[in-house]
Amino acid sequence: MDISYWYDLSDRVTDLENKVNGESDSELTKERKISSFHSTYLKNGQKSSEQSVVYSEEEKKDISKTSEYTYDRLGRITQEK
């Protein structure tokens, strides 16, 4: 498995991508993305949203989910939608 990370200027992970190599000899040079994540942050450093894309072997397609976060005054997550 190969994992790649991308960072913003504040050294926070903004993107992450997981790939695997092919399983047979003829596929060894092919990489296949199995999941990826993209995060955005508020000015205070808290995560404001995250988009994930995960490949489903069972359904043979990508499954996407986007989450947005709300915080209270103490910085605790109060809502994820």
C-alpha positions as CSV (number, residue, x, y, z in Angstrom):
1,M,0.0,0.0,0.0
2,D,1.2,3.5,-0.8
3,I,-0.1,6.4,1.2
4,S,0.5,10.0,0.1
5,Y,-0.1,13.1,2.2
6,W,-0.4,16.8,1.3
7,Y,-0.2,19.6,3.8
8,D,-1.2,23.3,3.9
9,L,1.1,26.1,5.1
10,S,0.1,25.5,8.7
11,D,1.4,21.8,8.4
12,R,-2.1,20.4,8.6
13,V,-3.0,17.4,6.4
14,T,-5.3,18.6,3.7
15,D,-5.3,15.5,1.4
16,L,-4.5,11.9,1.9
17,E,-4.6,9.1,-0.8
18,N,-4.3,5.3,-0.4
19,K,-3.2,3.2,-3.3
20,V,-2.5,-0.5,-3.8
21,N,-0.5,-2.3,-6.5
22,G,-2.1,-4.8,-8.7
23,E,-2.5,-8.3,-7.4
24,S,-1.4,-10.3,-10.5
25,D,2.0,-10.2,-12.3
26,S,0.3,-8.4,-15.3
27,E,-1.0,-5.7,-12.9
28,L,2.1,-5.1,-10.8
29,T,2.8,-1.8,-12.5
30,K,-0.8,-0.6,-12.1
31,E,-1.8,1.3,-9.0
32,R,-5.4,1.5,-7.9
33,K,-6.7,4.2,-5.5
34,I,-8.7,2.7,-2.7
35,S,-9.5,5.8,-0.7
36,S,-8.9,9.5,-0.5
37,F,-9.7,12.3,1.9
38,H,-9.8,16.1,1.6
39,S,-10.0,18.3,4.7
40,T,-10.6,22.1,5.1
41,Y,-9.9,24.1,8.2
42,L,-11.2,27.2,10.0
43,K,-8.8,30.0,10.7
44,N,-8.4,28.8,14.3
45,G,-7.2,25.4,13.1
46,Q,-10.3,23.3,13.7
47,K,-11.4,21.1,10.9
48,S,-14.5,22.6,9.1
49,S,-15.2,19.7,6.7
50,E,-13.9,16.5,5.3
51,Q,-14.7,14.7,2.1
52,S,-13.9,11.0,1.9
53,V,-14.0,8.7,-1.2
54,V,-13.7,5.0,-0.5
55,Y,-13.7,2.3,-3.2
56,S,-16.2,-0.5,-2.4
57,E,-15.1,-3.9,-3.7
58,E,-18.6,-5.2,-3.1
59,E,-20.4,-2.5,-5.1
60,K,-17.5,-2.0,-7.6
61,K,-17.7,1.8,-7.3
62,D,-16.5,4.8,-5.2
63,I,-18.6,5.8,-2.2
64,S,-18.4,9.5,-1.3
65,K,-19.2,11.2,2.0
66,T,-18.9,14.8,3.0
67,S,-19.0,15.9,6.7
68,E,-19.2,19.4,8.0
69,Y,-18.4,20.2,11.7
70,T,-19.8,22.7,14.2
71,Y,-18.0,23.5,17.5
72,D,-19.0,25.0,20.8
73,R,-17.0,27.8,22.6
74,L,-14.7,25.2,24.2
75,G,-13.7,23.8,20.8
76,R,-15.7,20.6,21.1
77,I,-17.5,19.2,18.1
78,T,-21.2,19.7,18.7
79,Q,-22.6,18.7,15.3
80,E,-21.5,16.7,12.3
81,K,-23.6,16.9,9.2
